Amino acid sequence: MANRPHPAATRVFSRSSFPEYQRILAILRTETVGGALLLAATVAALVWANSPLAEGYFALRDVKIGYAPWHLELSLGHWASDGLLALFFFIAGLELKREFVAGELRKPAKAIVPVAAAVGGVALPALIYVVFNLGSGAETLRGWAIPTATDIAFALAVLAVINTHLPAALRTFLLTLAVVDDLIAIGIIAFFYSSGLEPFLLLAAAVPFALFAFLVQKRIRSWYLLLPLAAATWALVHASGIHATVAGVLLGFAVPVAASGKKGEPAAGLAESFEHRLRPLSAGFAVPVFAFFSAGVAIGGTEGLGAALGDPVALGIVFALVAGKTMGVFGTTFLITKTTRARLDDGLAWIDVAGLAMLAGVGFTVSLLIAELGFGPASPHDDHAKLAILAGSLTAAVLAAVVLKSRNRHYRRVATEEQRDDDGDGVPDVFTRT
């Protein structure tokens, strides 16, 4: 019997197709601008909350508007976390579905590494947090999921600040890792941070949701039809006891990825069209406004800072973000390559993976949300958790910047190669070869 050839090894962090490369660059440009606005909103909130005018900040955050009989009389802070973040999670739902249907996650051989890395980057930080808080009571353990999230906008803002020319393969991996991370976070919020379930209202939410799904499957784009149905779904899910951001994800999942193929239908599917239109609104408005209302913590001077540093909640979050995320993402990726036929793509080294794993420790938007869900807004543990999220994310960002900046000369060479088009066909030669 003739010897069968061994299957080729799967390359980890390999380049995607040129159209996918262009799509990811467009997403990353939007998220980078959003990340800058996110940082600005965070700094503004912290400065105001610790200034002589701090009472004005907290009074603004706690102003209530809405209609109480529909469970919608909420403070501005709650509108930001429950309402505006639903748009953020709607975009996450669109991106998740696209990745699994037409993106990097549709091929099991390519999906296994970012999926496993995301799982490792969630499990180990959660475990580290629990170890720090085992002897502190059940209340502190409610924060176990806080350090599990990666904030892609914040991470990209870091890359922009240090001006690194991260290769396309690493950018793709970072985005895919963040997408899977969002999926896990959505499941955590739905199953562990929802309370007081009202089954009747949840069933009622299925009616506008089904109508929304029916219309988008028919490729109907009329906002005056879709927006009221989406708002009704959100409101009923919110009133049911399930966190309202879950409604955003489910609505995103309902949108078809593939184009219908009918005459006059644009080449892009409905999911890509919605994402293109709504991502700037999410990254440039919804997330920064949420950060402004959520990140404002009164530190209380050296005494308050000392109390925060002595809280196991804060210590667990910082160590989980800085060490847990790095070891979880890097360790899982290393393990996969050593136990399967996967290997690093040519031109990349393990130090690149380490830098990317450190960058994954930049957790912000979803971490702030889970802190509020776990401890309640403005509670001592919530304030300490938010300070720890800022401190841990900043530390992870600085460490990642040092590692990635040290490789910037190599990244420049790769970036130059990814732009060369000697045959003038409009597609860089490296993508033609792959």
Secondary structure, 3 states (H helix, E strand, C coil): CCCCCCCCCCEECCCCCHHHHHHHHHHHHHHHHHHHHHHHHHHHHHHHHCCCCHHHHHHHHHCEECCHHHCCCEEHHHHHHHHHHHHHHHHHHHHHHHHHHCCHHHCHHHHHHHHHHHHHHHHHHHHHHHHHHCCCCHHHHCCCCHHHCCCHHHHHHHHHHHCCCCCHHHHHHHHHHHHHHHHHHHHHHHHHCCCCCCHHHHHHHHHHHHHHHHHHHCCCCCHHHHHHHHHHHHHHHHHHCCCCHHHHHHHHHHCCCCCCCCCCCCCCCHHHHHHHHHHHHHHHHHHHHHHHHHCCCCCCHHHHHHHHHCCHHHHHHHHHHHHHHHHHHHHHHHHHHHHCCCEECCCCCHHHHHHHHHHCCCCCHHHHHHHHHHHCCCCHHHHHHHHHHHHHHHHHHHHHHHHHHHCHHHHHHHHHHCCCCCCCCCCCHHHHHC
